[in-house]
């Protein structure tokens, strides 16, 4: 770039105006990426608090994550963002803990040697406890299958059932896909969920052999981490950075519509206010995003693709029986076999002070039950799946959260929505619903989409490229 172009870009940035609709992690990151170049940014959040599903509450005398509580460890956008926010030294890695599954077999731990619930050894004691001897022998048939079917199946359910049988699929794999992502195995793309597994299947000749070959080594390091004090510390740091950059953050302000005239957008709020900007980035959950985007993008008036919402009850417990982490970090139930979809023992994974309560989160299908009844159902489900006395309840919190398709989902419909939604240089769309779940992925996607929007504003202002 010609150095003489720099003043033009600076002045253009100062003239540009961007509105971000949604104050979850995706919206906060998108706002930051625009604001740090000098663009004037207004962020709207319908709730009173920023963060979306990265939320916390005071329970049992401490601040507790009540939804998302960690992230996948990987180099890239999120790691860089932690450095930018000065949080590198606050990162805390997860303690090793087992994952359990519940179903007609009872409650049992998954074998360590497994990927997506698929076992490397069908005769492992833990595997037999879940699927029985008949299921183990059926899974062993995988090693005898001919090579003609190897390495071509991307549908996780079809692959597992054809190679290892229905018991492995229903009792070991389905609880994880439903419990973690809210989708059945039929909607999971093997090549996205377990990169390299199909290729390993071709090399080894069996699915169990492929799993064994793809298992991480002993020196692979931790795969998950959080922030000391909880993930809301991350949200607070983002909010402070936006304040430093003079971003206009408006909480408790719902955007009810966006309209366009030439190259200018007008946002209308529930209070009837109108705000004019040059570009808009929509960072809300899917249903709200579709309502805003449908008048401007073809195909956005269709049915939502995200899984159904869930209720999450968080319990702060004085429960000595949980000190031993009896059911690892989480129990995921096979669909239809328990009142809860998942029970996560958060303090089995993350640091806990000696006198601090245990924290357990219970996920159930969304219901119309009153809070007291929903909490009672969740507490009973937690006691059943954890298999211990929950002691004294020191605090409870209930919230309803939207779910989104994982990045590994087999969803041509979402691929098309993403293609359509990202072809206007003055309209951006970010968030888990359009590109996949997980804070690591959400941050990377939000940075990329914000870069696309700000490049359009800075380099092609008024339809002309800046001087180079």
Secondary structure, DSSP 4 states (H G I P E B T S, - for coil): --GGGHHHHHHHHHH-EEEEE--BHHHHHHHHHHHTTT-EEEEE-SSSSSBTTS-EEEETTEEEESS---EE--SSHHHHHHHHTT-GGGEEEPPP--EEEEETTEEEEPPSSEETTEES-TT-HHHHHHHHHHHHHHHHGGGGS-GGGTT---BHHHHHHHHH-HHHIIIIIHHHIIIIISS-GGGBBHHHHSTTHHHHHHHHSSHHHHHHHHSPPTTS--SEEEETT-THHHHHHHHHHHHHTT-EEE-S--EEEEEEETTEEEEEETT--EEEESEEEE-S-HHHHHHHHTTTSTTTTS---SPPPEEEEEEEEE-GGGTT-TTTTEEEEPTTSSS-SEEEEHHHHS---TTSPEEEEEEEE-----HHHHHHHHHHHHHHHHTS---EEEEEEEEEE-----TTB--HHHHHHHHHHT--TTEEE-SHHHH-SSHHHHHHHHHHHHHHHHHHHHHSGGGSPPP-
